[in-house]
Structures are given as C-alpha cells and as structure tokens.
Amino acid sequence: MTLDFLEKFPKFNIFIYYYSLYLKYIRSVLKLFFFKKLQKILEIIKITEILIRRKIS
C-alpha cells in the first residue's frame, strides 16, 4: 500500500488503524488467558509431584 492510496481514502486508513489496535488487544487478551491457564497447569503439576514424592518416601 502506498501513501497516496491512504491519503485518497482516509476512512480506509482509520479502519486499518482500528483493526490493528483490535488485533493487538486480542493478542494481549489471549496471552493473559493462556498465561493464567499455564500457571494453573504448572501448579497442578507441582502438587502432583509433591504427592508422588510423599507416597514414595
């Protein structure tokens, strides 16, 4: 895309801007969601490891 094109269609430019913001927002939300899920999974793994060690000893 050239600058001429964006100057001819300012509404399209605004659309692109908001769409990129929207994508950034979705990406950050997904990261947060998966990070929290990962933390929970890691906690569960730690707990099971501790339980297994207690059963062995």
PyMOL Python script that loads the backbone (N, CA, C, O; Angstrom):
from pymol import cmd

cmd.read_pdbstr("""\
ATOM      1  N   MET A   1       0.832  -1.199   0.000  1.00  0.00           N
ATOM      2  CA  MET A   1       0.000   0.000   0.000  1.00  0.00           C
ATOM      3  C   MET A   1       0.872   1.256   0.000  1.00  0.00           C
ATOM      4  O   MET A   1       1.862   1.336   0.727  1.00  0.00           O
ATOM      5  N   THR A   2       0.504   2.200  -0.796  1.00  0.00           N
ATOM      6  CA  THR A   2       1.276   3.437  -0.877  1.00  0.00           C
ATOM      7  C   THR A   2       0.622   4.528  -0.040  1.00  0.00           C
ATOM      8  O   THR A   2      -0.540   4.426   0.353  1.00  0.00           O
ATOM      9  N   LEU A   3       1.379   5.543   0.213  1.00  0.00           N
ATOM     10  CA  LEU A   3       0.836   6.672   0.976  1.00  0.00           C
ATOM     11  C   LEU A   3      -0.239   7.401   0.191  1.00  0.00           C
ATOM     12  O   LEU A   3      -1.195   7.916   0.772  1.00  0.00           O
ATOM     13  N   ASP A   4      -0.087   7.446  -1.126  1.00  0.00           N
ATOM     14  CA  ASP A   4      -1.107   8.101  -1.967  1.00  0.00           C
ATOM     15  C   ASP A   4      -2.464   7.438  -1.765  1.00  0.00           C
ATOM     16  O   ASP A   4      -3.498   8.091  -1.626  1.00  0.00           O
ATOM     17  N   PHE A   5      -2.408   6.130  -1.755  1.00  0.00           N
ATOM     18  CA  PHE A   5      -3.657   5.383  -1.588  1.00  0.00           C
ATOM     19  C   PHE A   5      -4.322   5.732  -0.253  1.00  0.00           C
ATOM     20  O   PHE A   5      -5.529   5.963  -0.187  1.00  0.00           O
ATOM     21  N   LEU A   6      -3.518   5.766   0.796  1.00  0.00           N
ATOM     22  CA  LEU A   6      -4.061   6.065   2.125  1.00  0.00           C
ATOM     23  C   LEU A   6      -4.555   7.509   2.215  1.00  0.00           C
ATOM     24  O   LEU A   6      -5.515   7.795   2.930  1.00  0.00           O
ATOM     25  N   GLU A   7      -3.908   8.407   1.498  1.00  0.00           N
ATOM     26  CA  GLU A   7      -4.377   9.794   1.507  1.00  0.00           C
ATOM     27  C   GLU A   7      -5.686   9.947   0.746  1.00  0.00           C
ATOM     28  O   GLU A   7      -6.522  10.783   1.091  1.00  0.00           O
ATOM     29  N   LYS A   8      -5.856   9.135  -0.290  1.00  0.00           N
ATOM     30  CA  LYS A   8      -7.098   9.212  -1.057  1.00  0.00           C
ATOM     31  C   LYS A   8      -8.275   8.638  -0.272  1.00  0.00           C
ATOM     32  O   LYS A   8      -9.416   9.072  -0.427  1.00  0.00           O
ATOM     33  N   PHE A   9      -7.972   7.655   0.571  1.00  0.00           N
ATOM     34  CA  PHE A   9      -9.051   7.008   1.323  1.00  0.00           C
ATOM     35  C   PHE A   9      -8.776   7.100   2.831  1.00  0.00           C
ATOM     36  O   PHE A   9      -8.327   6.128   3.437  1.00  0.00           O
ATOM     37  N   PRO A  10      -9.040   8.247   3.426  1.00  0.00           N
ATOM     38  CA  PRO A  10      -8.745   8.398   4.863  1.00  0.00           C
ATOM     39  C   PRO A  10      -9.576   7.466   5.734  1.00  0.00           C
ATOM     40  O   PRO A  10      -9.116   7.011   6.782  1.00  0.00           O
ATOM     41  N   LYS A  11     -10.809   7.180   5.294  1.00  0.00           N
ATOM     42  CA  LYS A  11     -11.630   6.272   6.097  1.00  0.00           C
ATOM     43  C   LYS A  11     -11.005   4.885   6.147  1.00  0.00           C
ATOM     44  O   LYS A  11     -11.030   4.217   7.180  1.00  0.00           O
ATOM     45  N   PHE A  12     -10.451   4.466   5.029  1.00  0.00           N
ATOM     46  CA  PHE A  12      -9.791   3.168   4.985  1.00  0.00           C
ATOM     47  C   PHE A  12      -8.592   3.152   5.925  1.00  0.00           C
ATOM     48  O   PHE A  12      -8.329   2.161   6.605  1.00  0.00           O
ATOM     49  N   ASN A  13      -7.872   4.265   5.949  1.00  0.00           N
ATOM     50  CA  ASN A  13      -6.732   4.417   6.841  1.00  0.00           C
ATOM     51  C   ASN A  13      -7.172   4.256   8.306  1.00  0.00           C
ATOM     52  O   ASN A  13      -6.528   3.546   9.079  1.00  0.00           O
ATOM     53  N   ILE A  14      -8.244   4.905   8.665  1.00  0.00           N
ATOM     54  CA  ILE A  14      -8.775   4.804  10.027  1.00  0.00           C
ATOM     55  C   ILE A  14      -9.178   3.363  10.335  1.00  0.00           C
ATOM     56  O   ILE A  14      -8.934   2.848  11.426  1.00  0.00           O
ATOM     57  N   PHE A  15      -9.797   2.733   9.349  1.00  0.00           N
ATOM     58  CA  PHE A  15     -10.194   1.341   9.519  1.00  0.00           C
ATOM     59  C   PHE A  15      -8.980   0.461   9.817  1.00  0.00           C
ATOM     60  O   PHE A  15      -9.015  -0.371  10.724  1.00  0.00           O
ATOM     61  N   ILE A  16      -7.920   0.650   9.055  1.00  0.00           N
ATOM     62  CA  ILE A  16      -6.688  -0.128   9.265  1.00  0.00           C
ATOM     63  C   ILE A  16      -6.132   0.132  10.664  1.00  0.00           C
ATOM     64  O   ILE A  16      -5.713  -0.792  11.361  1.00  0.00           O
ATOM     65  N   TYR A  17      -6.137   1.383  11.055  1.00  0.00           N
ATOM     66  CA  TYR A  17      -5.613   1.748  12.372  1.00  0.00           C
ATOM     67  C   TYR A  17      -6.378   1.026  13.479  1.00  0.00           C
ATOM     68  O   TYR A  17      -5.780   0.405  14.357  1.00  0.00           O
ATOM     69  N   TYR A  18      -7.716   1.117  13.426  1.00  0.00           N
ATOM     70  CA  TYR A  18      -8.505   0.482  14.466  1.00  0.00           C
ATOM     71  C   TYR A  18      -8.415  -1.031  14.404  1.00  0.00           C
ATOM     72  O   TYR A  18      -8.456  -1.704  15.434  1.00  0.00           O
ATOM     73  N   TYR A  19      -8.294  -1.562  13.206  1.00  0.00           N
ATOM     74  CA  TYR A  19      -8.166  -3.010  13.070  1.00  0.00           C
ATOM     75  C   TYR A  19      -6.862  -3.493  13.700  1.00  0.00           C
ATOM     76  O   TYR A  19      -6.842  -4.535  14.355  1.00  0.00           O
ATOM     77  N   SER A  20      -5.786  -2.756  13.511  1.00  0.00           N
ATOM     78  CA  SER A  20      -4.513  -3.142  14.118  1.00  0.00           C
ATOM     79  C   SER A  20      -4.596  -3.049  15.642  1.00  0.00           C
ATOM     80  O   SER A  20      -4.061  -3.902  16.351  1.00  0.00           O
ATOM     81  N   LEU A  21      -5.269  -2.009  16.142  1.00  0.00           N
ATOM     82  CA  LEU A  21      -5.450  -1.907  17.592  1.00  0.00           C
ATOM     83  C   LEU A  21      -6.245  -3.094  18.121  1.00  0.00           C
ATOM     84  O   LEU A  21      -5.931  -3.666  19.165  1.00  0.00           O
ATOM     85  N   TYR A  22      -7.280  -3.442  17.369  1.00  0.00           N
ATOM     86  CA  TYR A  22      -8.132  -4.576  17.746  1.00  0.00           C
ATOM     87  C   TYR A  22      -7.315  -5.862  17.804  1.00  0.00           C
ATOM     88  O   TYR A  22      -7.465  -6.654  18.734  1.00  0.00           O
ATOM     89  N   LEU A  23      -6.465  -6.067  16.829  1.00  0.00           N
ATOM     90  CA  LEU A  23      -5.626  -7.266  16.812  1.00  0.00           C
ATOM     91  C   LEU A  23      -4.658  -7.283  17.992  1.00  0.00           C
ATOM     92  O   LEU A  23      -4.441  -8.326  18.608  1.00  0.00           O
ATOM     93  N   LYS A  24      -4.079  -6.129  18.303  1.00  0.00           N
ATOM     94  CA  LYS A  24      -3.178  -6.055  19.455  1.00  0.00           C
ATOM     95  C   LYS A  24      -3.922  -6.393  20.736  1.00  0.00           C
ATOM     96  O   LYS A  24      -3.407  -7.106  21.598  1.00  0.00           O
ATOM     97  N   TYR A  25      -5.146  -5.870  20.854  1.00  0.00           N
ATOM     98  CA  TYR A  25      -5.962  -6.124  22.031  1.00  0.00           C
ATOM     99  C   TYR A  25      -6.249  -7.624  22.167  1.00  0.00           C
ATOM    100  O   TYR A  25      -6.079  -8.200  23.241  1.00  0.00           O
ATOM    101  N   ILE A  26      -6.680  -8.236  21.087  1.00  0.00           N
ATOM    102  CA  ILE A  26      -6.979  -9.673  21.116  1.00  0.00           C
ATOM    103  C   ILE A  26      -5.736 -10.468  21.498  1.00  0.00           C
ATOM    104  O   ILE A  26      -5.805 -11.397  22.303  1.00  0.00           O
ATOM    105  N   ARG A  27      -4.601 -10.097  20.917  1.00  0.00           N
ATOM    106  CA  ARG A  27      -3.368 -10.817  21.198  1.00  0.00           C
ATOM    107  C   ARG A  27      -3.024 -10.734  22.685  1.00  0.00           C
ATOM    108  O   ARG A  27      -2.659 -11.737  23.299  1.00  0.00           O
ATOM    109  N   SER A  28      -3.140  -9.539  23.259  1.00  0.00           N
ATOM    110  CA  SER A  28      -2.796  -9.385  24.676  1.00  0.00           C
ATOM    111  C   SER A  28      -3.763 -10.165  25.563  1.00  0.00           C
ATOM    112  O   SER A  28      -3.351 -10.770  26.553  1.00  0.00           O
ATOM    113  N   VAL A  29      -5.052 -10.151  25.208  1.00  0.00           N
ATOM    114  CA  VAL A  29      -6.037 -10.899  25.996  1.00  0.00           C
ATOM    115  C   VAL A  29      -5.734 -12.393  25.933  1.00  0.00           C
ATOM    116  O   VAL A  29      -5.780 -13.087  26.948  1.00  0.00           O
ATOM    117  N   LEU A  30      -5.429 -12.872  24.754  1.00  0.00           N
ATOM    118  CA  LEU A  30      -5.107 -14.291  24.597  1.00  0.00           C
ATOM    119  C   LEU A  30      -3.860 -14.649  25.395  1.00  0.00           C
ATOM    120  O   LEU A  30      -3.812 -15.693  26.046  1.00  0.00           O
ATOM    121  N   LYS A  31      -2.867 -13.795  25.346  1.00  0.00           N
ATOM    122  CA  LYS A  31      -1.650 -14.061  26.118  1.00  0.00           C
ATOM    123  C   LYS A  31      -1.973 -14.177  27.594  1.00  0.00           C
ATOM    124  O   LYS A  31      -1.525 -15.107  28.264  1.00  0.00           O
ATOM    125  N   LEU A  32      -2.749 -13.232  28.099  1.00  0.00           N
ATOM    126  CA  LEU A  32      -3.123 -13.271  29.509  1.00  0.00           C
ATOM    127  C   LEU A  32      -3.867 -14.557  29.837  1.00  0.00           C
ATOM    128  O   LEU A  32      -3.574 -15.225  30.828  1.00  0.00           O
ATOM    129  N   PHE A  33      -4.836 -14.892  28.990  1.00  0.00           N
ATOM    130  CA  PHE A  33      -5.655 -16.083  29.217  1.00  0.00           C
ATOM    131  C   PHE A  33      -4.781 -17.332  29.262  1.00  0.00           C
ATOM    132  O   PHE A  33      -4.881 -18.134  30.190  1.00  0.00           O
ATOM    133  N   PHE A  34      -3.928 -17.492  28.256  1.00  0.00           N
ATOM    134  CA  PHE A  34      -3.093 -18.682  28.201  1.00  0.00           C
ATOM    135  C   PHE A  34      -2.073 -18.686  29.333  1.00  0.00           C
ATOM    136  O   PHE A  34      -1.737 -19.744  29.864  1.00  0.00           O
ATOM    137  N   PHE A  35      -1.584 -17.519  29.698  1.00  0.00           N
ATOM    138  CA  PHE A  35      -0.602 -17.456  30.779  1.00  0.00           C
ATOM    139  C   PHE A  35      -1.233 -17.943  32.081  1.00  0.00           C
ATOM    140  O   PHE A  35      -0.623 -18.710  32.827  1.00  0.00           O
ATOM    141  N   LYS A  36      -2.473 -17.485  32.350  1.00  0.00           N
ATOM    142  CA  LYS A  36      -3.141 -17.923  33.565  1.00  0.00           C
ATOM    143  C   LYS A  36      -3.399 -19.418  33.526  1.00  0.00           C
ATOM    144  O   LYS A  36      -3.210 -20.107  34.529  1.00  0.00           O
ATOM    145  N   LYS A  37      -3.830 -19.926  32.376  1.00  0.00           N
ATOM    146  CA  LYS A  37      -4.055 -21.363  32.232  1.00  0.00           C
ATOM    147  C   LYS A  37      -2.762 -22.118  32.471  1.00  0.00           C
ATOM    148  O   LYS A  37      -2.746 -23.128  33.175  1.00  0.00           O
ATOM    149  N   LEU A  38      -1.689 -21.635  31.892  1.00  0.00           N
ATOM    150  CA  LEU A  38      -0.390 -22.290  32.052  1.00  0.00           C
ATOM    151  C   LEU A  38       0.027 -22.305  33.511  1.00  0.00           C
ATOM    152  O   LEU A  38       0.534 -23.310  34.009  1.00  0.00           O
ATOM    153  N   GLN A  39      -0.185 -21.194  34.192  1.00  0.00           N
ATOM    154  CA  GLN A  39       0.172 -21.141  35.611  1.00  0.00           C
ATOM    155  C   GLN A  39      -0.598 -22.186  36.398  1.00  0.00           C
ATOM    156  O   GLN A  39      -0.026 -22.870  37.246  1.00  0.00           O
ATOM    157  N   LYS A  40      -1.895 -22.317  36.124  1.00  0.00           N
ATOM    158  CA  LYS A  40      -2.691 -23.305  36.840  1.00  0.00           C
ATOM    159  C   LYS A  40      -2.196 -24.711  36.552  1.00  0.00           C
ATOM    160  O   LYS A  40      -2.090 -25.534  37.460  1.00  0.00           O
ATOM    161  N   ILE A  41      -1.894 -24.986  35.290  1.00  0.00           N
ATOM    162  CA  ILE A  41      -1.399 -26.312  34.916  1.00  0.00           C
ATOM    163  C   ILE A  41      -0.080 -26.593  35.631  1.00  0.00           C
ATOM    164  O   ILE A  41       0.138 -27.696  36.131  1.00  0.00           O
ATOM    165  N   LEU A  42       0.795 -25.596  35.676  1.00  0.00           N
ATOM    166  CA  LEU A  42       2.082 -25.771  36.356  1.00  0.00           C
ATOM    167  C   LEU A  42       1.879 -26.016  37.846  1.00  0.00           C
ATOM    168  O   LEU A  42       2.585 -26.830  38.440  1.00  0.00           O
ATOM    169  N   GLU A  43       0.929 -25.326  38.449  1.00  0.00           N
ATOM    170  CA  GLU A  43       0.648 -25.546  39.870  1.00  0.00           C
ATOM    171  C   GLU A  43       0.165 -26.976  40.101  1.00  0.00           C
ATOM    172  O   GLU A  43       0.597 -27.640  41.044  1.00  0.00           O
ATOM    173  N   ILE A  44      -0.728 -27.441  39.238  1.00  0.00           N
ATOM    174  CA  ILE A  44      -1.245 -28.805  39.371  1.00  0.00           C
ATOM    175  C   ILE A  44      -0.104 -29.813  39.243  1.00  0.00           C
ATOM    176  O   ILE A  44      -0.036 -30.782  39.999  1.00  0.00           O
ATOM    177  N   ILE A  45       0.790 -29.578  38.283  1.00  0.00           N
ATOM    178  CA  ILE A  45       1.934 -30.478  38.100  1.00  0.00           C
ATOM    179  C   ILE A  45       2.803 -30.487  39.357  1.00  0.00           C
ATOM    180  O   ILE A  45       3.234 -31.549  39.805  1.00  0.00           O
ATOM    181  N   LYS A  46       3.060 -29.321  39.922  1.00  0.00           N
ATOM    182  CA  LYS A  46       3.870 -29.253  41.144  1.00  0.00           C
ATOM    183  C   LYS A  46       3.206 -30.021  42.273  1.00  0.00           C
ATOM    184  O   LYS A  46       3.861 -30.779  42.988  1.00  0.00           O
ATOM    185  N   ILE A  47       1.910 -29.826  42.432  1.00  0.00           N
ATOM    186  CA  ILE A  47       1.177 -30.509  43.502  1.00  0.00           C
ATOM    187  C   ILE A  47       1.253 -32.020  43.323  1.00  0.00           C
ATOM    188  O   ILE A  47       1.491 -32.746  44.288  1.00  0.00           O
ATOM    189  N   THR A  48       1.054 -32.500  42.100  1.00  0.00           N
ATOM    190  CA  THR A  48       1.121 -33.945  41.863  1.00  0.00           C
ATOM    191  C   THR A  48       2.529 -34.464  42.127  1.00  0.00           C
ATOM    192  O   THR A  48       2.686 -35.558  42.670  1.00  0.00           O
ATOM    193  N   GLU A  49       3.551 -33.708  41.757  1.00  0.00           N
ATOM    194  CA  GLU A  49       4.932 -34.131  42.035  1.00  0.00           C
ATOM    195  C   GLU A  49       5.145 -34.282  43.540  1.00  0.00           C
ATOM    196  O   GLU A  49       5.737 -35.261  43.995  1.00  0.00           O
ATOM    197  N   ILE A  50       4.661 -33.311  44.305  1.00  0.00           N
ATOM    198  CA  ILE A  50       4.816 -33.364  45.763  1.00  0.00           C
ATOM    199  C   ILE A  50       4.100 -34.590  46.319  1.00  0.00           C
ATOM    200  O   ILE A  50       4.640 -35.299  47.168  1.00  0.00           O
ATOM    201  N   LEU A  51       2.890 -34.835  45.840  1.00  0.00           N
ATOM    202  CA  LEU A  51       2.135 -36.000  46.311  1.00  0.00           C
ATOM    203  C   LEU A  51       2.858 -37.302  45.972  1.00  0.00           C
ATOM    204  O   LEU A  51       2.929 -38.209  46.802  1.00  0.00           O
ATOM    205  N   ILE A  52       3.387 -37.393  44.774  1.00  0.00           N
ATOM    206  CA  ILE A  52       4.107 -38.606  44.362  1.00  0.00           C
ATOM    207  C   ILE A  52       5.334 -38.805  45.245  1.00  0.00           C
ATOM    208  O   ILE A  52       5.602 -39.931  45.666  1.00  0.00           O
ATOM    209  N   ARG A  53       6.076 -37.760  45.532  1.00  0.00           N
ATOM    210  CA  ARG A  53       7.258 -37.864  46.393  1.00  0.00           C
ATOM    211  C   ARG A  53       6.862 -38.342  47.782  1.00  0.00           C
ATOM    212  O   ARG A  53       7.565 -39.156  48.381  1.00  0.00           O
ATOM    213  N   ARG A  54       5.737 -37.843  48.301  1.00  0.00           N
ATOM    214  CA  ARG A  54       5.304 -38.251  49.638  1.00  0.00           C
ATOM    215  C   ARG A  54       4.928 -39.731  49.659  1.00  0.00           C
ATOM    216  O   ARG A  54       5.214 -40.437  50.625  1.00  0.00           O
ATOM    217  N   LYS A  55       4.286 -40.192  48.591  1.00  0.00           N
ATOM    218  CA  LYS A  55       3.891 -41.597  48.523  1.00  0.00           C
ATOM    219  C   LYS A  55       5.113 -42.498  48.434  1.00  0.00           C
ATOM    220  O   LYS A  55       5.137 -43.579  49.022  1.00  0.00           O
ATOM    221  N   ILE A  56       6.129 -42.054  47.697  1.00  0.00           N
ATOM    222  CA  ILE A  56       7.339 -42.860  47.523  1.00  0.00           C
ATOM    223  C   ILE A  56       8.097 -42.955  48.839  1.00  0.00           C
ATOM    224  O   ILE A  56       8.541 -44.039  49.218  1.00  0.00           O
ATOM    225  N   SER A  57       8.252 -41.843  49.537  1.00  0.00           N
ATOM    226  CA  SER A  57       9.042 -41.840  50.770  1.00  0.00           C
ATOM    227  C   SER A  57       8.242 -42.242  51.994  1.00  0.00           C
ATOM    228  O   SER A  57       8.783 -42.281  53.100  1.00  0.00           O
TER     229      SER A  57
END
""", "prot")
cmd.dss("prot")
cmd.show_as("cartoon", "prot")
cmd.util.cbc("prot")
cmd.orient("prot")
